């Protein structure tokens, strides 16, 4: 498995598995190096919009059917209004001609799209035993056709790994990121390269995922069982963002029976074996290509011989029990006893299973090894496949909802009741909820106005609670409980990184060991039973396998069940809502098929360069070109289209589909400040994924506020309550003009004759690939400094400022009191007036692992300074330190940063913040 040579880049070294994925022609014959790529669009020109007539028709169809999901009757009404628009003076020369006559024509045109046209089939399976009546057969697509369609998707070009690879950072440490960077893909490639019949082929891992989902509880518990498919060659960020990187393969049957037979051995066996036999039958069309290469076209346009293989399976624990054919409460990956899951154990393998079945009775298999011996796993039907070793790590259900929410948060509540009694425990829990509700605003933060006391928890709720939970309980629970939570969250945030190196994996092991040490407090306080049995929980135990799984499959965030959970919304729940709910499955399949065709059309049009810019801007250019060609007199194109094209290009540039990032120092493409419309109870404003590549930068928004003085810093200072603002600004100008000459009482400062503009927002753009981000890891968030935010009072965010020295990785904490620009005859300065916070100590707090800061004052006056926006790194989230005291009632979260003496610098605000603040000494 040793790479033969390394390719050195500026930041890392990469070695690719040799003798794989060599380009070939359609007949499978190798091509010489430098061969010209075949056309990836069949010779179609940039004027060919088939089956649509033009760009407007396609984008309208996509908007109505995919983005807006407009009901059919409303589409008809819109087209009638469109046609009626032509019945005025222009009717004689321009008869009514909307893009579509009605919804039927819209659907018909989408249905005639050849791209992405993979039909659905009903799969019939015979079961020899007793079977329940009235169970619908599964409905599936041909997986071979789906995979071939994914492989030639031009949208994946640049985000596709043709070979397994090993990567090292500049320190020589092995890095694990996308799926093909793991050891498992490399090992499979070695097997393929060693076989003369498959030598030179491209390995295509087939990633599967399944999970039941309920679309309606009130109207009869309507549930579906979707089966999803992806391929391991695409990058993790593409799979997380979907981009057709995860597709619906089929709907599995959900066997039903009467209450009398629901828990019988016969029905359980039928249900298990039906599941495995169905998946085996669904994947049958791929079986031949797992040993004999098949010529496929790839995103770069080349043909290659491909060998397919069963890859990891994304599933939560109940699904893993079913997949691994094991007994509940056992581990699906190792043979550890359910009463001591963290004890010594060997791996579960196909060979071990077959040997045990040959030697032991069904009862012995069940009792001693946790094996359901009369079930044949579907992977037994395919080469190089072992389901127990292919179960993917599940961050959502094992770590976030399982280990954190269902275990640790529940245990804390149980401890409070055991220690204080029900009444006092409720009082303490109310205070914890109150502390959580006082969390200051922060981009991407899901607010809990009533604390964490609600019934229906989602994965996003659990992730949000992680960000604020430790400071909320600190002071109400023993020190070791805080340390246990801190260790577990350190583990959680480490394994959720988009890229992990060997050093990171060592920190993962250390955090897990620390958690195992401190979680004993839950046993000594009586919350859990003493001994190994008290903490033998499959979802917590799964954490023990994460290092091995990361080394095998790359970063776990590319295989998490949150990917399939999110796909449920687009592939199941939204299509169900669009149906008439009567025999809805057929309507849902048709909806998915049309969405696939629209996506395939968009990828094809983008590949041919036909969707550059906005549709309106494209129309404007065509009108201009036609007018110039006909030598017509000058025309005001903006007026004729009734549009501000600066706004069009601004929106395009800020990360809408097809847009690029704003370039540094280009105010004409900076965003206009808006008040987000999201509900306060949901996610806070400002954190967005954006596309493109850019350096980290902070800039003011486009629109300034007109209610502030623009010519006098004295008046501006009086308005915001900072009488010393003129002197602070003079010191700032002096420091920029004379950087090597510090100011003093004898310094003669220049007068301030320039113009000032005040802003309520600035924008920070930075690289944060572990957080929701664009394809290249870029993320944007707003920095707010406003006297009124959503009518809830003032908001002045906190920031990390690059100051050098031995502070928090050379950065200091400050609160933004004012955002403004100052322009004189020499230059324009984007500035922030900040109130500094002082770190307490030279290291993070031992219990929480977070830095503690307090507002800095000089003679009871806030220490203020004007700084340049270029020194701002990004936002930072401060959480109040309440200690063991109950917080007095009547406070509002907008007052939090003014009312407490000291604060934690949250390392859990997001993953980028964790990367900065974890071990930040």
C-alpha positions in Angstrom: 0.0 0.0 0.0 3.0 2.3 0.0 2.8 5.0 -2.6 5.5 5.0 -5.2 6.0 8.8 -5.3 4.7 11.9 -3.8 3.5 15.1 -5.7 4.6 18.1 -3.7 2.5 21.2 -3.5 2.8 24.4 -1.5 0.9 23.1 1.4 0.9 19.3 1.2 2.0 16.2 -0.6 -0.2 13.8 -2.5 0.4 10.3 -3.7 -2.0 8.5 -6.0 -2.6 4.8 -6.4 -0.8 3.8 -9.6 -2.1 2.0 -12.6 -5.7 3.0 -12.1 -8.3 5.1 -14.0 -6.4 5.3 -17.3 -8.4 7.0 -20.0 -9.7 4.9 -22.8 -11.9 5.0 -25.9 -15.5 3.8 -26.0 -14.2 0.3 -26.9 -12.1 0.2 -23.7 -8.7 0.6 -25.4 -6.2 2.8 -23.6 -5.6 6.2 -25.1 -2.2 7.8 -25.5 -1.3 10.6 -23.0 -2.6 14.0 -24.1 -5.5 12.7 -26.2 -8.2 15.1 -27.1 -11.3 14.8 -25.0 -14.5 13.6 -26.7 -17.4 16.0 -26.7 -19.3 15.7 -23.5 -22.4 17.2 -24.9 -22.9 15.3 -28.1 -22.1 18.1 -30.4 -25.0 20.3 -29.2 -24.4 24.0 -29.7 -24.8 26.8 -27.1 -28.0 27.8 -28.9 -29.6 24.4 -28.4 -31.9 24.6 -25.3 -33.9 21.4 -26.2 -36.5 20.5 -25.1 -36.9 24.1 -24.2 -37.0 27.0 -26.7 -34.8 29.3 -24.8 -33.2 30.1 -21.5 -36.3 31.9 -20.1 -38.4 28.7 -20.6 -35.9 26.5 -18.8 -35.3 28.9 -15.9 -39.1 29.5 -15.5 -39.7 25.7 -15.6 -37.0 25.2 -12.9 -38.3 28.1 -10.8 -42.0 27.0 -10.9 -41.4 23.3 -10.5 -38.3 23.0 -8.4 -37.7 26.2 -6.4 -41.2 27.6 -5.9 -43.0 24.2 -6.2 -46.1 26.2 -7.4 -49.4 24.2 -7.5 -50.7 23.3 -10.9 -53.8 25.6 -10.7 -51.5 28.6 -9.8 -49.3 27.8 -12.8 -52.3 27.9 -15.0 -53.3 31.3 -13.5 -49.8 32.7 -13.9 -49.7 31.7 -17.6 -53.2 33.3 -18.2 -52.0 36.5 -16.6 -48.8 36.3 -18.7 -50.9 36.0 -21.9 -53.3 38.8 -20.8 -50.3 41.1 -20.6 -50.2 41.1 -24.4 -53.8 42.0 -25.0 -53.1 45.8 -25.0 -51.7 48.0 -27.8 -49.1 45.4 -28.8 -51.7 42.6 -29.4 -51.7 43.0 -33.2 -47.9 42.7 -33.5 -47.3 40.4 -30.5 -50.0 37.9 -29.9 -50.3 36.2 -26.5 -47.5 33.8 -26.1 -46.6 32.8 -22.5 -43.7 30.3 -22.2 -46.1 27.5 -21.4 -49.8 27.3 -22.1 -50.6 25.6 -18.8 -49.1 23.2 -16.3 -49.7 20.3 -18.6 -47.4 21.7 -21.2 -44.8 22.5 -18.5 -44.8 19.0 -17.3 -44.8 17.6 -20.8 -41.7 19.5 -21.7 -39.9 18.4 -18.6 -40.9 14.8 -19.2 -39.5 14.9 -22.7 -36.0 15.7 -21.4 -33.7 12.8 -22.3 -31.0 13.7 -19.8 -31.5 12.0 -16.4 -34.3 9.8 -17.7 -34.0 6.6 -15.6 -37.3 4.8 -15.3 -38.7 3.3 -12.1 -39.4 -0.4 -11.9 -41.4 -2.6 -9.5 -39.2 -5.3 -8.0 -40.9 -8.7 -7.3 -39.3 -11.1 -4.8 -40.4 -14.6 -3.9 -40.3 -15.6 -0.2 -40.6 -19.3 0.6 -41.8 -18.9 4.2 -45.1 -17.6 5.5 -45.6 -14.0 4.4 -48.0 -11.3 5.6 -50.7 -10.1 3.1 -51.1 -6.6 1.6 -47.4 -5.6 1.4 -46.5 -3.5 -1.6 -43.5 -4.5 -3.6 -40.4 -2.3 -3.6 -40.0 0.3 -6.4 -36.5 0.9 -7.6 -34.4 2.4 -10.4 -31.6 0.6 -12.2 -28.5 1.3 -10.0 -26.1 0.7 -13.0 -27.9 3.4 -15.0 -27.9 5.8 -12.0 -24.2 5.3 -11.4 -23.4 5.8 -15.1 -25.4 9.0 -15.1 -23.6 10.3 -12.0 -20.2 9.4 -13.4 -20.7 11.5 -16.6 -22.3 14.5 -14.8 -20.1 17.4 -15.8 -21.1 19.3 -12.7 -18.7 17.0 -10.8 -15.7 18.0 -12.8 -13.0 19.4 -10.4 -14.9 17.7 -7.4 -14.2 14.1 -8.5 -11.3 11.7 -7.4 -10.4 9.3 -10.2 -7.9 7.4 -8.0 -7.5 6.7 -4.3 -4.8 8.9 -2.8 -2.8 9.6 0.3 -2.1 13.1 1.5 0.4 14.7 3.9 0.4 18.2 5.2 3.5 20.4 5.4 4.6 18.7 8.6 4.5 15.3 7.0 1.4 14.1 8.8 -1.1 11.9 7.0 -4.4 13.7 6.3 -7.8 12.2 5.9 -10.5 14.2 4.1 -12.6 13.0 1.2 -13.6 9.3 0.9 -10.8 8.4 -1.6 -8.2 9.6 0.9 -8.9 6.7 3.2 -7.2 3.4 3.5 -10.2 1.3 2.4 -10.3 2.8 -1.1 -6.5 2.3 -1.4 -6.8 -1.3 -0.3 -9.5 -2.0 -2.9 -7.5 -0.3 -5.6 -4.5 -2.6 -4.8 -6.8 -5.6 -5.3 -8.1 -4.2 -8.6 -4.6 -3.3 -9.8 -3.3 -6.8 -9.0 -5.8 -8.5 -11.3 -4.7 -8.5 -14.9 -8.4 -8.4 -16.0 -9.1 -5.2 -14.0 -5.6 -3.6 -14.1 -5.9 0.1 -15.1 -9.6 0.4 -14.2 -11.2 3.2 -12.1 -12.6 2.0 -8.8 -16.1 3.3 -8.1 -17.3 2.7 -4.5 -21.1 2.4 -4.2 -22.2 4.2 -1.0 -25.7 3.3 0.2 -28.0 4.6 2.9 -31.5 3.8 4.1 -33.8 5.0 6.9 -37.5 5.0 7.4 -39.2 8.4 7.5 -42.7 9.5 8.5 -44.5 12.1 6.4 -47.8 12.2 8.3 -48.6 11.2 11.8 -52.0 12.8 12.2 -53.5 11.2 9.1 -52.5 7.6 9.7 -48.8 7.2 10.3 -47.8 7.4 6.6 -44.2 6.3 6.3 -41.8 5.4 3.6 -38.5 3.5 3.4 -36.2 5.3 0.9 -32.9 3.7 -0.3 -30.2 6.2 -1.4 -27.1 5.8 -3.5 -23.9 7.9 -3.9 -20.4 7.2 -5.2 -17.2 7.5 -3.2 -15.4 9.4 -6.0 -17.2 12.7 -5.4 -15.8 15.1 -2.8 -17.5 15.1 0.7 -18.6 18.7 0.3 -20.5 17.7 -2.9 -22.2 14.8 -1.1 -23.2 17.1 1.8 -24.5 19.8 -0.5 -26.2 17.0 -2.6 -25.7 18.6 -6.1 -27.1 15.2 -7.3 -24.3 13.5 -5.4 -26.9 11.6 -3.4 -29.8 10.1 -5.4 -33.0 8.2 -4.6 -32.4 4.6 -5.6 -35.8 3.2 -4.5 -38.4 2.7 -1.9 -38.2 -0.5 0.1 -41.2 -2.4 1.4 -42.3 -1.9 4.9 -43.9 -5.2 6.0 -47.1 -4.9 8.0 -48.9 -7.5 10.1 -51.4 -7.7 12.9 -50.6 -6.9 16.5 -50.9 -10.6 17.2 -48.0 -11.5 14.9 -45.9 -8.4 15.1 -43.4 -9.7 17.6 -43.3 -13.4 16.5 -40.1 -15.0 15.5 -41.5 -15.8 12.0 -42.4 -12.2 11.2 -39.1 -10.8 12.5 -37.2 -13.3 10.3 -39.4 -12.4 7.3 -38.8 -8.7 7.8 -35.0 -9.0 8.2 -34.6 -11.4 5.3 -36.9 -9.4 3.0 -34.7 -6.3 3.6 -31.4 -8.1 2.7 -32.9 -10.0 -0.2 -34.4 -6.8 -1.6 -31.2 -4.8 -1.5 -29.3 -7.8 -3.1 -31.9 -7.9 -5.9 -31.8 -4.1 -6.3 -28.0 -4.1 -6.8 -27.9 -7.2 -9.1 -27.3 -5.1 -12.2 -24.0 -3.9 -10.7 -22.7 -7.3 -9.8 -21.1 -8.1 -13.2 -19.2 -4.8 -13.2 -17.7 -5.6 -9.8 -15.4 -8.1 -11.5 -15.5 -7.2 -15.2 -14.7 -3.6 -16.1 -17.3 -1.5 -17.8 -16.5 1.5 -20.0 -18.1 4.7 -18.6 -17.8 8.4 -19.4 -16.4 10.6 -16.6 -17.0 14.2 -15.6 -13.9 15.3 -17.5 -15.3 13.9 -20.7 -12.9 10.9 -20.9 -14.0 7.3 -21.0 -12.5 4.9 -18.5 -12.9 1.3 -17.6 -14.7 1.1 -14.2 -14.9 -1.5 -11.5 -17.7 -1.0 -9.1 -17.7 -2.2 -5.5 -20.0 -2.1 -2.4 -18.8 0.7 -0.2 -19.9 2.1 3.2 -23.5 2.0 4.3 -24.9 5.1 6.0 -27.3 4.0 8.8 -28.4 4.8 12.4 -28.0 2.2 15.1 -31.4 0.4 14.6 -30.6 0.2 10.9 -27.1 -1.1 11.7 -28.6 -3.9 13.8 -30.7 -4.9 10.8 -27.9 -4.6 8.3 -25.3 -6.4 10.5 -27.8 -9.2 11.4 -27.0 -8.7 15.1 -28.9 -8.7 18.3 -30.0 -5.4 19.8 -27.5 -3.8 22.3 -24.5 -5.5 20.6 -22.0 -3.6 18.5 -22.4 -4.2 14.8 -18.6 -3.7 14.2 -17.0 -5.7 17.0 -17.7 -8.7 19.2 -17.7 -6.9 22.5 -20.2 -8.2 25.1 -23.2 -5.9 25.6 -22.5 -5.7 29.3 -18.9 -4.4 28.6 -18.9 -2.8 25.2 -15.7 -1.0 25.8 -13.9 -4.2 26.9 -11.7 -6.4 24.8 -13.2 -7.6 21.5 -12.3 -8.7 18.0 -13.7 -7.4 14.7 -16.9 -8.8 13.2 -16.1 -10.1 9.8 -17.7 -12.3 7.1 -15.2 -15.1 7.9 -15.9 -14.9 11.6 -19.6 -15.0 11.0 -19.5 -18.0 8.7 -17.2 -19.9 11.0 -19.5 -19.3 14.0 -22.6 -20.3 12.0 -20.9 -23.6 11.0 -19.9 -24.4 14.6 -22.7 -23.1 16.8 -26.5 -23.4 17.2 -28.8 -20.4 16.5 -29.3 -20.0 20.3 -25.6 -20.0 21.0 -25.0 -17.5 18.1 -27.6 -15.2 19.6 -26.5 -15.5 23.2 -22.7 -15.6 23.0 -21.9 -13.6 19.8 -25.0 -11.5 19.2 -25.4 -13.0 15.7 -28.8 -13.6 14.1 -27.7 -16.8 12.4 -30.6 -17.5 10.1 -30.3 -14.3 8.1 -28.1 -14.0 5.0 -26.6 -10.4 4.7 -27.0 -8.9 1.2 -23.2 -8.4 1.0 -22.7 -12.2 0.8 -23.9 -11.9 -2.8 -21.2 -9.5 -3.9 -17.4 -9.7 -4.1 -15.1 -7.8 -1.7 -18.0 -6.8 0.5 -18.4 -7.3 4.3 -21.3 -5.4 5.8 -20.1 -5.4 9.3 -16.9 -3.7 8.2 -18.7 -1.3 5.9 -21.0 0.4 8.4 -20.2 4.1 8.2 -19.7 6.3 11.3 -22.9 8.2 12.1 -22.2 11.6 13.7 -25.8 12.6 13.9 -27.3 9.6 15.8 -24.2 8.2 17.6 -22.5 11.4 18.7 -24.9 14.4 18.5 -28.3 13.1 19.3 -27.2 9.9 21.0 -24.1 10.5 23.1 -24.8 14.2 23.8 -28.6 14.8 23.8 -30.1 11.4 24.7 -27.3 10.4 27.2 -25.4 13.3 28.8 -28.1 15.9 28.8 -30.6 13.4 30.2 -28.1 12.3 32.8 -27.5 15.8 34.0 -31.3 16.2 34.5 -31.4 12.9 36.4 -28.5 13.9 38.6 -30.2 17.2 39.6 -33.4 15.2 40.6 -31.4 12.7 42.6 -29.3 15.3 44.3 -31.9 18.0 45.0 -35.3 16.4 44.7 -37.9 17.0 42.1 -39.0 20.5 43.2 -35.5 22.0 43.6 -34.3 20.2 40.5 -37.1 21.9 38.5 -36.0 25.3 39.9 -32.4 24.7 38.8 -33.5 23.4 35.4 -35.6 26.6 35.0 -32.4 28.6 35.7 -30.5 26.6 33.2 -33.2 27.3 30.6 -33.1 30.9 31.5 -29.3 31.1 31.1 -29.7 29.5 27.7 -32.3 32.0 26.7 -29.9 34.8 27.5 -27.4 33.7 25.0 -26.3 36.7 22.9 -27.1 36.7 19.2 -24.7 35.0 16.9 -24.8 34.1 13.2 -26.2 30.6 12.6 -27.3 30.3 16.3 -30.6 28.5 16.8 -32.2 30.4 19.6 -34.0 28.8 22.6 -36.3 31.6 24.0 -37.8 29.1 26.5 -34.6 27.1 27.1 -34.3 23.5 26.1 -37.6 22.3 27.4 -39.5 21.2 24.4 -40.6 17.8 23.2 -39.7 17.3 19.6 -35.9 17.4 19.2 -34.1 17.5 15.8 -30.5 17.0 15.0 -30.1 20.8 14.5 -31.6 21.4 18.0 -29.0 19.1 19.5 -26.2 20.8 17.6 -27.4 24.2 18.8 -27.7 23.1 22.4 -24.1 21.9 22.2 -23.0 25.5 21.6 -24.4 26.9 24.8 -25.0 24.0 27.2 -21.7 23.9 29.2 -21.8 27.5 30.5 -25.5 27.1 31.3 -25.0 24.1 33.7 -21.6 25.2 35.1 -22.1 26.0 38.8 -25.2 23.8 39.2 -23.4 20.4 38.7 -20.1 18.9 40.0 -16.8 19.9 38.4 -16.3 16.5 36.9 -19.6 16.6 35.1 -18.5 19.8 33.4 -15.2 18.2 32.5 -17.0 15.1 31.1 -19.2 17.4 28.9 -16.2 19.4 27.8 -14.2 16.2 26.9 -17.2 14.8 24.9 -17.8 18.0 23.0 -14.0 18.2 22.2 -14.3 14.7 20.8 -17.5 15.7 18.9 -16.0 18.8 17.3 -12.8 17.1 16.4 -14.4 14.2 14.5 -16.7 16.6 12.7 -13.8 18.4 11.1 -13.7 18.3 7.3 -10.0 17.2 7.3 -8.2 15.4 10.1 -4.5 14.5 10.3 -2.6 12.1 12.5 -2.2 14.7 15.2 -5.9 15.4 15.2 -6.6 11.7 15.6 -4.3 11.6 18.6 -6.4 14.5 20.1 -9.5 12.4 19.3 -8.1 9.5 21.3 -7.1 11.9 24.2 -10.5 13.6 24.3 -12.3 10.2 24.3 -10.0 8.9 27.1 -10.7 12.0 29.1 -14.4 11.6 28.6 -14.3 8.0 29.8 -12.4 9.1 32.9 -14.7 11.9 33.9 -18.0 10.2 33.0 -17.5 8.0 36.1 -19.1 10.9 38.0 -22.4 9.8 36.7 -21.9 6.4 38.3 -20.6 7.7 41.6 -23.6 10.0 42.0 -26.0 7.2 41.3 -27.2 8.3 37.8 -25.8 5.2 36.2 -25.1 1.7 37.6 -21.5 1.0 38.8 -19.2 -1.0 36.6 -18.9 -1.4 32.9 -22.6 -2.3 32.5 -23.6 1.2 33.6 -22.0 2.8 30.6 -22.3 0.0 28.0 -24.3 1.9 25.4 -23.9 1.1 21.7 -24.1 4.7 20.5 -21.4 5.9 23.0 -19.4 2.8 22.4 -19.4 3.6 18.6 -17.0 6.5 19.4 -14.3 3.9 20.2 -14.2 2.9 16.5 -14.0 6.5 15.1 -10.3 6.7 14.6 -10.2 3.4 12.7 -13.2 4.5 10.6 -11.7 7.9 9.8 -8.5 6.1 8.6 -10.6 3.8 6.5 -13.2 6.2 5.0 -11.9 9.7 5.5 -13.7 12.5 7.4 -17.0 11.2 8.9 -18.9 14.3 7.8 -19.0 12.9 4.3 -20.8 9.7 5.4 -23.1 11.0 8.2 -26.8 10.1 8.3 -27.6 13.8 8.3 -27.0 13.6 4.6 -29.8 11.0 4.1 -32.0 12.9 6.7 -31.6 16.0 4.6 -32.4 14.0 1.4 -35.6 12.9 3.0 -36.9 16.4 2.7 -36.3 16.8 -1.0 -36.9 13.2 -2.1 -39.8 12.1 0.1 -41.4 14.8 2.2 -41.7 17.6 -0.3 -42.9 15.3 -3.1 -45.5 13.8 -0.7 -46.8 17.3 0.2 -47.1 18.0 -3.6 -49.2 14.9 -4.1 -52.9 14.6 -3.5 -52.1 12.0 -0.8 -54.1 9.3 -2.6 -51.8 6.5 -3.8 -49.1 9.1 -3.4 -46.1 7.0 -4.1 -46.5 7.1 -7.9 -46.9 10.8 -7.8 -43.8 11.1 -5.6 -41.7 9.0 -8.1 -42.8 11.2 -11.0 -41.9 14.4 -9.0 -38.4 12.9 -8.3 -38.0 12.0 -11.9 -38.8 15.5 -13.1 -36.5 17.0 -10.5 -33.7 14.8 -11.7 -34.3 15.9 -15.3 -34.3 19.5 -14.4 -31.0 19.0 -12.5 -29.5 17.1 -15.5 -30.5 19.9 -17.8 -29.0 22.6 -15.6 -25.7 20.6 -15.4 -25.7 20.3 -19.2 -26.4 23.9 -19.9 -23.8 25.1 -17.4 -21.2 22.8 -18.9 -21.9 24.5 -22.3 -21.6 27.9 -20.7 -25.2 28.8 -21.4 -26.2 29.9 -17.8 -23.5 32.5 -17.1 -24.9 35.6 -15.4 -28.5 36.1 -14.6 -31.3 35.5 -17.1 -32.2 39.2 -17.0 -28.6 40.2 -17.6 -28.4 37.8 -20.5 -31.6 39.2 -22.0 -30.1 42.7 -21.6 -27.0 41.8 -23.5 -29.1 40.2 -26.3 -31.2 43.3 -26.6 -28.0 45.5 -26.7 -26.4 43.3 -29.3 -29.5 43.3 -31.5 -29.8 47.1 -31.3 -26.1 47.6 -32.1 -26.3 45.2 -35.0 -29.3 47.1 -36.5 -27.6 50.5 -36.0 -30.5 51.8 -34.0 -30.1 55.1 -32.1 -28.9 54.9 -28.5 -31.3 53.1 -26.1 -31.4 53.2 -22.4 -31.4 49.5 -21.8 -31.7 49.7 -18.1 -34.8 51.8 -18.5 -36.3 49.6 -21.2 -36.0 46.6 -18.9 -36.9 48.5 -15.8 -34.0 47.1 -13.9 -30.9 48.3 -12.0 -28.2 46.2 -13.5 -25.8 47.1 -10.7 -28.2 45.3 -8.4 -28.3 42.3 -10.7 -24.6 41.9 -10.8 -24.3 42.6 -7.1 -26.7 39.8 -6.2 -24.9 37.5 -8.8 -21.5 38.2 -7.2 -22.5 37.4 -3.7 -22.9 33.7 -4.0 -26.2 33.1 -5.8 -25.9 30.2 -8.3 -23.2 31.0 -10.8 -21.8 34.0 -8.9 -18.3 34.7 -7.7 -17.0 36.2 -4.5 -16.6 39.9 -4.3 -13.0 40.9 -4.9 -11.1 42.7 -2.2 -11.6 46.5 -2.4 -14.5 46.4 -4.8 -17.3 48.3 -3.0 -19.6 48.2 -6.0 -20.2 44.5 -5.4 -20.6 44.6 -1.6 -23.9 43.5 -0.2 -26.6 45.7 0.8 -27.5 45.4 4.5 -30.9 43.8 5.1 -32.8 42.7 8.1 -33.2 38.9 7.8 -36.7 37.7 8.0 -36.0 34.4 9.7 -38.0 33.9 12.9 -36.2 34.7 16.2 -36.9 31.2 17.4 -35.1 29.6 14.5 -31.5 30.1 13.3 -30.0 33.5 13.8 -29.0 35.7 10.8 -25.9 36.0 8.7 -24.1 32.7 8.4 -24.2 31.6 4.8 -22.3 29.2 2.4 -20.9 31.0 -0.6 -19.2 29.8 -3.8 -15.9 30.7 -5.2 -12.5 31.3 -3.7 -11.2 34.3 -1.8 -8.8 35.4 0.9 -10.2 36.1 4.3 -11.5 39.7 4.3 -13.9 42.0 6.2 -15.7 44.8 4.5 -18.5 47.2 5.1 -21.9 46.6 3.5 -23.0 48.8 0.6 -25.7 50.9 2.3 -24.7 53.4 5.0 -27.0 54.9 7.6 -28.1 58.5 7.0 -29.3 59.3 10.6 -25.7 60.0 11.8 -23.6 63.2 11.5 -21.1 62.9 8.6 -18.9 65.9 9.1 -18.3 66.1 12.8 -16.8 63.4 15.1 -17.8 65.5 18.0 -21.5 65.3 17.0 -21.1 61.6 16.1 -19.5 61.0 19.5 -22.3 62.8 21.3 -24.9 60.8 19.5 -23.5 57.4 20.4 -22.4 58.4 23.9 -18.6 58.4 23.3 -17.3 61.9 23.9 -13.7 61.0 23.2 -14.4 59.7 19.7 -12.5 62.6 18.0 -9.3 61.9 19.9 -9.7 58.2 19.2 -10.0 58.8 15.5 -7.1 61.2 15.4 -4.9 58.5 17.1 -6.1 56.0 14.5 -5.1 58.3 11.6 -1.8 59.1 13.2 -1.0 55.4 13.7 -1.6 54.7 10.0 0.3 57.7 8.7 3.2 57.3 11.2 3.2 53.6 12.1 6.6 53.8 13.7 5.9 56.8 15.9 3.6 56.2 18.8 1.3 59.1 19.9 1.7 60.9 23.2 0.2 63.9 25.0 2.6 66.1 23.1 1.5 64.7 19.7 -0.1 67.3 17.4 -2.9 65.5 15.6 -4.2 66.5 12.2 -7.7 68.0 12.0 -10.5 65.7 10.8 -12.0 67.4 7.7 -13.1 64.2 5.9 -16.5 62.6 5.5 -17.8 59.9 7.8 -20.4 57.2 6.9 -21.9 54.9 9.6 -22.9 51.4 8.9 -24.9 48.8 10.9 -23.2 45.8 9.4 -19.9 44.5 8.0 -19.3 41.2 6.2 -16.6 38.7 7.1 -15.6 36.2 4.5 -13.3 33.3 5.5 -12.4 29.7 4.9 -14.4 27.3 7.1 -14.8 24.0 5.3 -16.0 22.1 8.4 -19.0 24.5 8.7 -21.8 24.8 6.1 -19.8 26.5 3.3 -19.5 26.7 -0.4 -17.9 24.1 -2.6 -14.4 25.4 -1.8 -15.0 26.0 1.9 -15.8 29.7 1.8 -18.3 31.1 4.4 -19.8 34.5 4.9 -21.2 36.0 8.1 -22.4 39.5 9.1 -20.9 41.5 11.9 -23.7 43.7 13.5 -23.4 46.9 15.4 -26.9 48.5 15.5 -28.9 50.4 18.1 -32.0 48.3 17.3 -32.0 44.7 16.1 -35.3 43.2 15.2 -37.0 45.6 17.6 -35.3 43.6 20.4 -32.8 46.3 21.5 -29.3 47.0 20.5 -26.8 44.5 19.1 -23.1 44.9 19.2 -21.2 41.7 18.2 -17.9 40.6 19.5 -14.9 39.9 17.2 -11.4 38.4 17.1 -8.8 41.0 16.3 -5.3 40.3 15.2 -3.1 42.1 17.6 0.0 39.9 17.8 1.7 39.0 21.1 1.1 36.1 23.4 -2.7 36.4 23.5 -5.2 33.9 22.0 -3.1 32.8 19.1 -2.0 36.4 18.6 -5.6 37.7 18.7 -7.6 39.7 21.2 -11.3 39.9 21.9 -13.3 43.1 21.3 -16.9 44.3 21.0 -17.9 46.4 18.1 -19.6 49.6 19.2 -19.6 51.4 15.8 -18.9 50.5 12.2 -18.0 53.4 9.9 -15.8 54.7 7.1 -13.7 57.9 7.0 -12.6 59.4 3.7 -10.2 62.4 3.4 -8.1 63.5 0.6 -5.5 60.8 1.2 -7.5 57.6 1.6 -10.7 55.9 2.7 -10.5 54.0 6.0 -13.1 51.3 6.9 -13.1 51.3 10.7 -14.6 49.9 13.8 -14.9 51.5 17.2 -14.3 48.6 19.7 -14.4 48.0 23.4 -11.6 45.7 24.4 -12.0 42.6 26.6 -9.2 41.4 28.8 -8.3 37.6 29.1 -8.2 36.4 32.7 -5.2 34.2 32.9 -2.8 33.0 30.2 -4.6 29.8 29.4 -8.2 28.5 28.9 -10.2 27.5 32.0 -9.4 23.9 33.1 -13.0 22.8 33.5 -14.6 24.1 30.3 -11.5 24.5 28.1 -12.6 28.0 27.2 -10.9 31.3 27.6 -12.4 33.7 30.2 -12.5 37.4 29.4 -13.9 40.5 31.0 -14.6 44.0 29.7 -11.6 46.3 30.1 -12.0 49.6 31.9 -9.6 52.5 32.8 -10.8 54.4 35.8 -14.3 52.9 35.3 -14.3 54.1 31.7 -14.5 51.5 28.9 -11.2 51.1 27.1 -12.1 52.0 23.5 -10.1 52.2 20.3 -10.6 52.7 16.6 -9.2 49.9 14.5 -9.0 49.1 10.8 -11.3 46.4 9.5 -8.3 44.6 8.0 -7.3 43.6 11.6 -10.6 41.8 12.2 -10.4 38.1 11.7 -14.1 37.0 12.3 -16.9 37.1 14.9 -16.6 35.4 18.3 -19.3 34.3 20.6 -19.2 35.3 24.3 -21.3 33.4 26.9 -22.0 34.8 30.4 -20.4 33.2 33.4 -23.2 32.7 36.0 -21.5 30.5 38.5 -23.6 28.9 41.2 -25.9 31.9 41.5 -29.4 32.0 40.1 -29.7 34.7 37.4 -32.1 37.5 38.4 -35.3 37.6 36.4 -36.2 40.3 33.9 -33.1 40.2 31.7 -33.1 40.0 27.9 -30.5 38.5 25.6 -29.8 41.9 24.1 -28.5 43.0 27.5 -26.3 40.0 28.3 -23.0 41.5 27.1 -23.6 44.5 29.4 -24.8 42.8 32.5 -22.2 40.2 33.5 -18.7 40.6 34.9 -17.0 37.9 32.9 -17.6 35.7 29.9 -16.5 32.5 28.3 -15.1 32.7 24.8 -17.1 30.0 23.2 -15.1 27.5 21.2 -18.3 25.7 20.3 -19.9 28.6 18.3 -19.0 26.8 15.1 -16.2 24.5 13.8 -14.0 27.3 12.6 -14.2 28.9 16.1 -13.3 25.5 17.6 -10.3 25.2 15.3 -9.0 28.6 16.4 -9.8 28.3 20.1 -9.1 24.6 20.8 -5.7 24.3 22.6 -5.2 28.1 21.8 -2.3 28.7 24.1 
